[in-house]
Amino acid sequence: MDSFSYDFAVVYTEIREAYDNIEKWTKIQKPAFNIKFWAMNPHMRAEPKGVLLAIAPFNAPVYMLLTPLVRFQLPHIGRHGC
């Protein structure tokens, strides 16, 4: 039970943080005012950088595999609904 709580408590914390902050991370941002671009109504939308490959040995703790997946991939899935 001790190893179960240790492995999954870290991953659960990461999932909870990602779930709580997904709205803030995916919000469209407006850049600072610039006279050259004011008529175009510019905005910045966060987009994923690429694909994540997580490789871990079979005897490694579960959190070492799942934490990077949650930290880097879940925000991208939430943005694009994939």
VOBA-1610 file (N, C-alpha, C; in pm, whole numbers, padded with zeros to 5 digits, always signed):
BEGIN
Met+00083-00119+00000Met+00000+00000+00000Met+00087+00126+00000Asp+00202+00118+00064Asp+00289+00234+00073Asp+00344+00272-00065Ser+00387+00175-00142Ser+00440+00206-00275Ser+00328+00252-00368Phe+00210+00197-00352Phe+00096+00239-00434Phe+00066+00387-00410Ser+00061+00427-00284Ser+00031+00567-00255Ser+00145+00658-00298Tyr+00267+00610-00288Tyr+00381+00693-00329Tyr+00384+00712-00481Asp+00361+00605-00556Asp+00364+00614-00701Asp+00251+00698-00757Phe+00132+00675-00710Phe+00017+00740-00771Phe-00020+00873-00707Ala+00030+00903-00588Ala+00001+01032-00528Ala+00065+01146-00608Val+00186+01123-00655Val+00255+01225-00735Val+00183+01246-00867Val+00143+01136-00931Val+00073+01145-01060Val-00063+01210-01041Tyr-00134+01174-00936Tyr-00265+01234-00910Tyr-00252+01384-00887Thr-00148+01426-00817Thr-00127+01569-00794Thr-00103+01642-00925Glu-00025+01582-01015Glu+00001+01643-01145Glu-00127+01651-01229Ile-00207+01545-01226Ile-00333+01545-01301Ile-00427+01651-01246Arg-00434+01663-01115Arg-00522+01762-01053Arg-00478+01904-01089Glu-00348+01929-01087Glu-00297+02061-01123Glu-00327+02094-01269Ala-00308+01996-01357Ala-00338+02018-01499Ala-00487+02044-01520Tyr-00571+01968-01451Tyr-00716+01986-01465Tyr-00760+02122-01413Asp-00702+02166-01304Asp-00740+02296-01247Asp-00692+02414-01330Asn-00581+02400-01401Asn-00521+02512-01473Asn-00543+02510-01624Ile-00615+02413-01677Ile-00629+02400-01822Ile-00696+02523-01883Glu-00791+02582-01814Glu-00858+02703-01866Glu-00760+02819-01878Lys-00677+02835-01777Lys-00579+02945-01778Lys-00474+02924-01886Trp-00429+02799-01904Trp-00326+02769-02002Trp-00375+02785-02145Thr-00504+02762-02168Thr-00556+02763-02305Thr-00623+02896-02341Lys-00623+02990-02250Lys-00687+03119-02277Lys-00613+03195-02387Ile-00687+03254-02477Ile-00628+03334-02584Ile-00574+03463-02523Gln-00451+03497-02558Gln-00386+03615-02501Gln-00377+03726-02605Lys-00388+03847-02558Lys-00370+03962-02646Lys-00231+04019-02624Pro-00158+04045-02731Pro-00025+04105-02716Pro-00034+04252-02676Ala+00078+04307-02639Ala+00083+04450-02606Ala+00045+04533-02728Phe-00009+04650-02703Phe-00054+04736-02812Phe+00063+04780-02899Asn+00042+04772-03030Asn+00141+04818-03126Asn+00064+04891-03236Ile+00102+05012-03265Ile+00030+05095-03361Ile+00027+05032-03500Lys+00128+04952-03534Lys+00133+04891-03667Lys+00026+04783-03687Phe-00015+04718-03578Phe-00103+04603-03590Phe-00241+04623-03528Trp-00276+04741-03484Trp-00401+04761-03412Trp-00523+04727-03495Ala-00520+04748-03625Ala-00637+04722-03709Ala-00659+04573-03734Met-00556+04493-03715Met-00568+04349-03741Met-00622+04270-03621Asn-00635+04334-03506Asn-00683+04270-03384Asn-00605+04141-03355Pro-00475+04150-03329Pro-00393+04031-03309Pro-00425+03959-03178His-00404+03829-03178His-00416+03748-03057His-00321+03629-03067Met-00284+03575-02951Met-00191+03462-02946Met-00265+03341-02888Arg-00254+03232-02958Arg-00316+03107-02914Arg-00206+03003-02892Ala-00206+02939-02778Ala-00105+02838-02748Ala-00130+02713-02832Glu-00025+02659-02891Glu-00036+02538-02972Glu+00074+02441-02931Pro+00049+02312-02948Pro+00150+02214-02907Pro+00276+02222-02991Lys+00386+02188-02930Lys+00515+02192-02999Lys+00544+02063-03076Gly+00490+01951-03033Gly+00519+01825-03100Gly+00465+01706-03025Val+00532+01595-03040Val+00489+01468-02983Val+00581+01432-02867Leu+00525+01367-02767Leu+00601+01325-02651Leu+00623+01174-02656Leu+00747+01133-02637Leu+00781+00991-02627Leu+00839+00969-02489Ala+00770+00889-02409Ala+00815+00859-02273Ala+00859+00714-02268Ile+00986+00693-02240Ile+01042+00559-02231Ile+01090+00538-02088Ala+01049+00427-02028Ala+01092+00394-01892Ala+01118+00245-01883Pro+01212+00205-01800Pro+01236+00061-01783Pro+01120-00003-01708Phe+01110-00134-01719Phe+00998-00204-01657Phe+01001-00199-01505Asn+01115-00179-01446Asn+01123-00178-01301Asn+01132-00037-01242Ala+01105+00064-01321Ala+01108+00202-01272Ala+00975+00233-01203Pro+00974+00327-01111Pro+00847+00367-01049Pro+00752+00425-01154Val+00626+00403-01132Val+00523+00444-01228Val+00523+00595-01247Tyr+00547+00670-01141Tyr+00541+00815-01153Tyr+00648+00870-01248Met+00758+00798-01264Met+00863+00846-01356Met+00818+00840-01501Leu+00724+00754-01531Leu+00669+00744-01666Leu+00548+00834-01684Leu+00460+00838-01586Leu+00334+00909-01603Leu+00343+01059-01576Thr+00433+01102-01490Thr+00443+01245-01460Thr+00479+01330-01582Pro+00580+01294-01663Pro+00605+01374-01783Pro+00488+01371-01882Leu+00420+01258-01888Leu+00304+01248-01976Leu+00196+01346-01935Val+00168+01352-01806Val+00065+01443-01756Val+00110+01587-01770Arg+00234+01615-01736Arg+00284+01752-01732Arg+00291+01814-01872Phe+00329+01737-01972Phe+00353+01795-02104Phe+00245+01763-02206Gln+00172+01654-02189Gln+00078+01614-02291Gln-00065+01652-02261Leu-00110+01645-02138Leu-00249+01676-02107Leu-00290+01817-02143Pro-00208+01918-02121Pro-00251+02052-02165Pro-00276+02059-02316His-00200+01986-02396His-00220+01988-02541His-00349+01914-02578Ile-00376+01805-02512Ile-00499+01731-02539Ile-00619+01816-02503Gly-00612+01886-02391Gly-00722+01971-02349Gly-00747+02086-02443Arg-00644+02139-02504Arg-00660+02251-02596Arg-00729+02210-02725His-00694+02092-02773His-00740+02053-02906His-00843+01942-02905Gly-00877+01890-02790Gly-00981+01789-02780Gly-00949+01659-02850Cys-00822+01626-02863Cys-00782+01503-02931Cys-00796+01384-02841
//
